[in-house]
Amino acid sequence: MTSTPENRPTHIKVLGPENGGFGVNDSLTPKRRREARELGAAVNRLLVALRRRACDGDLQALVELRALDLVLAENMLIAAVTLNRKHGYSWADIGVGAGMSRQAAQQRWGRRS
C-alpha cells in the first residue's frame, strides 16, 4: 500500500524528502540525553583500548590513534570557533574549558575564526 497524506498514521511526523517523508515521533520514543561527560568517558575507554593494543605490539592501533589525534584536533578547532562565534563565549571561557589560558586559546584557534 502506498502511503499518501490521507492514509498516513497520525502519530508519525512528516519530515522532508531526505528521510522519505517520515520521522520518529519523539513523544512516543523518549531518548535519554547523553551528557558530554558520558560521551567523553566512552571515547576515553576506546582510546585506552587502542593504546593497550599498541603497547601489546599492534602497530595498526598506533596508526588508528594518530588518525584519531588528527580528528580530535579538527573537532577542537570547530568547537572552539563555534563556541566563540555562534554562542558568544569569550576566549577566556573557552580557554578554561580547554585547560589553557585565554591567550593560548585565542592564539591556537582564534586566528582561524
Buried (B, 14 or more C-beta within 10 A) or exposed (E): EEEEEEEEEEEBEEEEEEEEBEEEEEEEEEEEEEEEEEEEEEEEEEBEEBEEBBEEEEEEBBEBBEEBEEEEEEEBBEBBBEBBEEEEBEBEBBBBEBEBEBEEBBEBBBEEE
